[in-house]
Amino acid sequence: MKRILAAFGLMWVATIVGGAELLPIEREVAELVKSPRVTVVHFWAPWCPNCNAELARSGWSDFIENNADVDFIFITTWRAENGSDGRRLLSKNGVGAQPNFKFMVHPNPAFNIEDRMTSFLGLPVPWLPATWVFRDGQLRYALNYGELRFPLLQQLLRDSAEKWSREGGPPDPRAPKSEN
C-alpha cells in the first residue's frame, strides 16, 4: 500500500501543470524554492543586452552580497550561438562565488526563437531577463519583461519576507515595528 501511495505521489509531482512532466531542472528548482527563505530565480542569457546591463557596475554582485538572507538561482536559457553558458561572464562581473548563489543551465540550448523554452514550472517565460521571487514554494512576484531596477527588487524582497495577515494585507512599511 505504501508503494502505491508513493508511486501516486510521484505521478502527481510529475504532472503539476496541465499534465506536463517537469524537467529535472524544474523539479530541482521547485524543491529549492520551498524554503522559508526568500528565493530569487533569475532567467538570463549571456548574449542579452539587458542581462549584461544588470551585471554592469556590480549590479547583481552587490545586490546578492547585500541580501545574504536571500537565495539566488541564476538559470542560463536561450544560450548564445557559440554555446556559452555565461559562467565566465558572471564570474567576470563578480557573480558566482557568493554562498547564497546557485548557477544552473536550462537543458534547452536553443538560440533560435522558435526553439526556445517558453515556460518553466508551468509558468510563462516570454522574455529575458525574467526574475521571479518565491517564498515557501509560492511565487510572490514575477518580473517578466526586461531589465530590472534593483530598488524595486529590494522592495519586493522585503515584501516577500514579511508576514501578511489576511485581514490587513501587506504590512505598512511606515508603521512602527512591534516588539513581539
C-alpha positions in Angstrom: 0.0 0.0 0.0 2.9 2.4 0.9 4.4 1.7 -2.5 1.2 2.5 -4.3 0.8 5.8 -2.4 4.5 6.7 -3.1 4.0 6.0 -6.8 0.8 8.1 -6.9 2.7 10.9 -5.1 5.5 10.8 -7.7 3.0 10.8 -10.6 1.2 13.8 -9.0 4.5 15.8 -8.7 5.4 14.9 -12.3 2.1 16.3 -13.6 1.9 19.5 -11.7 0.7 21.7 -14.5 -1.6 20.6 -17.3 -0.3 17.1 -17.3 3.2 18.2 -18.4 6.1 16.4 -16.9 8.7 18.6 -15.2 12.3 18.5 -16.4 14.9 17.6 -13.8 16.0 21.2 -13.5 12.4 22.2 -12.8 12.0 19.6 -10.1 15.2 20.8 -8.5 14.2 24.4 -8.6 10.7 23.5 -7.2 12.4 21.9 -4.2 14.8 24.8 -3.7 12.0 27.4 -3.7 10.1 25.5 -1.0 12.4 27.1 1.5 11.1 29.6 4.1 13.8 31.9 2.9 13.0 34.2 0.1 14.4 32.8 -3.2 15.1 34.7 -6.4 15.0 32.8 -9.6 16.6 34.8 -12.4 16.5 33.7 -16.1 19.1 35.2 -18.3 21.4 34.7 -21.3 25.0 35.8 -21.8 24.2 37.5 -25.2 21.2 39.5 -23.8 21.9 43.3 -23.6 19.5 43.8 -20.7 21.1 40.9 -18.8 24.5 42.4 -19.4 23.3 45.9 -18.2 22.1 44.3 -15.0 25.6 42.8 -14.4 27.4 46.1 -15.1 28.7 48.3 -12.3 28.5 45.4 -9.9 24.6 45.4 -10.1 23.9 41.8 -9.4 27.1 41.1 -7.4 26.5 43.9 -4.9 22.8 43.0 -4.7 23.4 39.3 -3.9 26.1 40.2 -1.4 23.8 42.8 0.3 21.0 40.2 0.6 22.7 37.4 2.3 19.4 36.2 3.8 18.0 35.6 0.3 18.9 32.7 -2.0 19.6 33.4 -5.7 19.3 30.9 -8.6 20.5 32.1 -12.0 19.4 29.9 -14.9 21.0 30.4 -18.2 18.5 30.0 -21.0 18.5 30.7 -24.7 22.3 30.3 -24.9 24.5 32.1 -27.4 25.1 30.7 -30.8 28.6 29.7 -29.6 27.1 27.6 -26.8 28.4 29.8 -23.9 26.5 29.1 -20.7 27.6 32.5 -19.3 29.5 31.2 -16.3 32.7 33.1 -17.2 30.7 36.3 -17.8 29.1 36.1 -14.4 32.5 35.5 -12.8 34.0 38.5 -14.6 31.2 40.6 -13.1 31.7 39.2 -9.5 28.7 36.8 -9.5 29.0 33.2 -8.6 31.2 32.9 -5.5 28.5 34.1 -3.1 27.4 31.4 -0.7 23.7 32.2 -1.4 24.1 31.8 -5.2 23.4 28.8 -7.3 24.1 28.6 -11.1 22.1 26.3 -13.4 21.8 25.8 -17.1 18.5 25.0 -18.7 18.8 21.9 -20.9 17.2 23.6 -23.9 20.2 25.4 -25.5 18.2 26.8 -28.4 19.2 30.2 -29.7 16.6 30.3 -32.4 13.4 32.0 -31.2 11.1 29.2 -32.5 13.0 26.6 -30.5 13.4 28.4 -27.2 11.8 27.2 -24.0 8.8 29.3 -23.2 7.8 28.1 -19.8 9.3 26.9 -16.5 7.4 25.2 -13.7 4.3 25.7 -15.9 4.7 29.5 -15.8 5.5 31.6 -19.0 9.0 32.9 -19.6 8.3 35.2 -22.5 11.4 37.4 -22.3 14.8 37.7 -20.9 15.8 38.7 -18.3 12.9 37.4 -16.1 13.1 37.5 -12.4 10.8 35.6 -10.0 10.6 35.9 -6.2 9.5 32.9 -4.2 8.9 32.1 -0.6 7.6 28.9 1.0 7.1 27.4 -2.5 4.8 30.2 -3.6 5.6 32.6 -6.4 5.3 36.0 -4.8 6.3 38.3 -7.7 7.3 37.8 -11.3 9.2 40.5 -13.4 9.0 39.1 -16.9 9.8 41.9 -19.2 13.4 43.2 -19.4 16.0 44.8 -17.3 15.0 45.2 -13.6 15.6 48.0 -11.3 17.4 46.9 -8.1 15.5 49.2 -5.7 12.2 47.7 -7.0 13.5 44.2 -6.5 14.7 45.2 -3.0 11.2 46.3 -2.1 9.8 43.0 -3.5 12.2 41.0 -1.3 11.2 43.0 1.8 7.5 42.5 1.0 8.1 38.7 0.4 9.9 38.3 3.7 7.1 40.0 5.7 4.3 38.0 7.3 1.0 39.2 5.9 -2.3 38.9 7.8 -5.4 38.0 5.8 -7.3 41.0 7.2 -4.7 43.6 7.0 -3.0 42.9 3.7 0.7 43.8 3.3 2.3 45.5 6.3 2.6 49.3 6.2 6.4 50.0 6.0 5.8 53.2 7.9 4.2 51.5 10.8 6.4 51.0 13.9 7.7 47.5 14.3 6.2 45.5 17.2 8.5 44.1 19.9 6.9 40.6 19.7 
